[in-house]
Amino acid sequence: MPLISQGPEEEQRYILFVDDEPAILTSLYRLAREWAEDRGLTIRTAESGSRAQEILEEIGEDVWVMVSDLKMPGMSGAALIEQTRAAFAHIVTMVVTGYADLAQLNRTIHAGIFAYASKPWDNDELLREIDRAYEHARIQRDNARYVRTLETELSWAGELQQKLLEVELPARRDMSVEITYRPLPWLSRGGDYHDVIPFGDDGIIIMVGDVSGHGVRAAFVTAFLKAMIYRGYVRQQLSGGFSPAAFLAWLNQHIIDQFTGISDVVLTFSASFLDVRRRRLITAGAGNETVCVTRAAGDFCVNASGPMIGVARDVSFTDVTTDLEPKDTITCMTDGMYKNHKQGHRLPAETVLRLLREHPFGANDVLVRAFAQALAMPEPADDITMIRVQIR
């Protein structure tokens, strides 16, 4: 039986007819020939289920529609469709049969057939069903192509975001810094913000924040913060001092001004100024981002929470000062570390401090797994950001 040819530069596409009766295959071929030519399809035929499998092994990725008889010697049509759907989920399958075994027909329905037609068939009605199956296959492939393109673009955007958020860690003898940043793996880009900025001769600024929501919009806001914070605020303060509370007030005003008319752009944020020489930590918070200090004499979380960023214009924040000791470890983290957002459960402060104490500086990967285990989460449900600084 001749094949319908296509131009060499066109995508090869097939429709496969399967029936153990040669006369039926001839009738199906004649019925669909002009229709297939109009759509650039090549017709392939198989006289048995096993022959259909051989064809699928050769061109299965390019088969759009398969129309099969139900009762055939050897492999039944139901078994063929089950195996085809398992190996080539993109192929839209149909049954055309005069066999009225309800159990076999039920198998094909559960396997996911698109349509069923009885023998003898009405030519116009059957061709309409085949055309509907083809259109369904086309839409599926267009959607899959769109998703692949979107995933590629989002992956690129995620890589760019991570480049923008990269931090050049300060090389100092009096302290060590370690950063862990993990956006949700299926999104590639996150809504967590972090930065470590040298300030003067003796200090560093530590910032962590969490933009509401996930995906592209949250990632855009984090990139906006990276571009805005140093140039717009920190650089202007180099000749004076840095107050985390004053910075958060400035950030709140700018977020409200820049995102006027865009709903739900709110942030939780923590900003800290670490004066290493004086061994002093000044912290201000907006929302519930956590700053903890672990030390031999006793661990504690800094209580410096204020209103969230971007909610109201006339708000204020408070600086909280903590005296530090040699070998103290300061940990700043977003709530993806200690909160299970799916279940609305968060770890109590004593559990957070215990986990920090049990995992010394330099073991961030193990610490992240320990937090996830304590939350009974095999996979993270939110972006994770953690910055740890150890005073020497």
C-alpha positions, 0 to 999 in steps of 0.5 A: 500500500503506498505511503503519502509523501511529504516535503523533505523539510516538513515535520514527519507526522503519521497516522497508524491504522491497525486491523487484521483484515486487509480489506478493512485497512484498504477501506480506512486508507481510502477513507483517510487519504485525501484528509491526510494529504491536506494535513501533511500526514503519512498513513501507515498500516499494520495487520497485527498488534505485534506489527504495530509495535514494530512500527511504533518502535521505529516512528512512535515519537512521530505518530499522532493518531492510532486507530485500532481494531479491538479483536485481533489474533495474538495481541488484542487491540486493548493490549496494544492500546495499553502498551502504546499509551504507556510508551507513547503517551502523546499518541491519541488512540481510537478503537474501530471494531465490530467486537462487542466484548465489554470487558475488552472495551472497558480496558481500552477506556481505562487506557485512555482512548479518545473515541470509539466507533462501531463496524460497519461505520458511517464514512463521514462520521468516522472521518469526523472522529479521526479529525477530532483525534488529530486536532486533539493531538495537535493541541497536545503537541502545541501545548507541550512545545509551549511548555518546553519553551516556557521552561527553557525561558524560565530556567534561563531567567532563574540562572540570571537571577542567581547571577544577580544575587551572587554575593562576593563574601568578605575575606576577613580573618576575624569572621567567616561567612557561609550562604545557602540559597535554594529556590524551589527546584520546579520554579528555577527562580525564587522570591528570597533575597539575600546579600552580605555587604561590607560597610566601612572598615569593621562592619558588614550588612547582612540582609535576608528577605522573602517576597510574597508569592513565587515565580517570575514576579517574585524573582523580578522584585528580588532583582529590583532589590539587588539593583536598588538597595546598594546604589539607592541607600547603602552607598549614601550611608558610607560616610556615616553609620548604618541603622537597620531600622532606618534602612527598613523605613526607607525600603518600605517607602520605596517599595510602596512608591515603585510598585504603586498599582501592583497588588500584593508586593509585600516583603518580610525582611531582616537587616543586620549590621555586624560590627566585628571589632566592637562585637556588636550586632544591630538588627531590625526586622520586618515580618518574621525573618529570624536572626539567631545567635548560638554560643557556648553560654546559651543560644537565643533568637533576636526579637526584632520583628516589625511590620511587613514591607509594602503594607502601610506607608507610615510605619516605623522599625526598631534597632535591637542591639546584641553584644557578641562573644568570640566564637558566636555564630549568627544565623539569618534565615527566611521562613522556608527553613523553619516553616511547613507552608503546606501544613501551616506548621512552624518549628518552635524557637527552642527546636530551631536553636537546638538544630543550630546548636547541633550543626556547627558552622560549615555544615549548612547542607546537613543543617538544611536536611535536619530542618526539613526532617524536623518539619516532616518535609521530604521536599521543600515547600518554599524557597530557602535562604540562610546566612551564617556568620561565625565570629573568631 
